[in-house]
Amino acid sequence: MKIFLASASLDDVRWAMACGLVDGVLVSASHLEADYPGADARSHAAEVARLFPCPVIVSSGSRDPEELYREARECARLSDQLVFGFPL
């Protein structure tokens, strides 16, 4: 089993990682908007990945295959730690 923290707060991630409580981080648009209004989810997720040695899940709201592919490739360029998710 893997435990992922659903938060965009760097302080929350720092605390959870220091306690050894999480295996990764889920950066959702709603968490990001609550903690960092107006921030770009992919850029913030890349920053989390840069600061902490763990997988970071970032999601897309798109359902268009070409847009999903473009966003996923963009995430891949930002960090190997990013995991790209999308809704069906």
N, C-alpha and C positions, 0 to 999 in steps of 0.2 A: 504494500500500500504506500502511496505517496500523499503527502499533505501539502496543499497549496494555500497560501494566504491570499484572500481576496481583498486587496487594498492597493491604493496608489501612493499612500503616504510613505515617504522614505524613512521617517522615524519608526513607523510600524514595522516595516521590513527589517530595518536595522535591529530593533528589539527582538523580533521573532527569530531572526538568524542568529543573534547572539545567544538566545536561549536554546537553540537547536531544535526549535519546534516545527520548522517547515522545510520542505524539499524544493519548493518553488513558489512563484508569485503569479497571481492572476490580476492583470491590470485591465479592468473593464472601463468602458466610457463613463458609466455612472459614478464609479469610485474616483476616477480621475477628475471629473467635473466637480465633485464634492470637495476634493483636496486641493486641486490646482485648476481653477476655472479658466477655460480657454486654451489649456495645454493640448498638444498633439499626442494622442495615445501611443503611436509607434515611437516617436522620439522619446517620450517618457519611459516607455518599456525598455528601450535601448539603454537609457541612462541607468535604470534599475539593473539591467544585465551587466552593465559596465562596473557598477559598484558592488554587486553581490554575485558570488559564484553559484548560480542556480538557474534552472529553466524559468523563463518568464513567458507566460501566455498572454498574447494580445489578440483581440478579436476584431472582426470586421462586421459592419452592418449590411454590407452589400450582398446581393444574391446573384449579381451578374457574373458569369464565369470569367470573362475577360478582366473585369475589375478585380475579382478575387485573385486571379493569377498575378496581376500587376502588383497588388498590395502584398501578396505573399513573397514575391521576388524582392520587393523593396525591403521587407522585414529581413529576409535572408542576407541582404547586403549590410544591414545594420549590425547584426550580431548572430553568431551561431547558437546562442542560448535562447533566442526567441522562438516560441512555438506559436504558429498562426492558427487561429480557430475561426469558424464562421457558422452561422445558423442555417438551418434548412427550413 
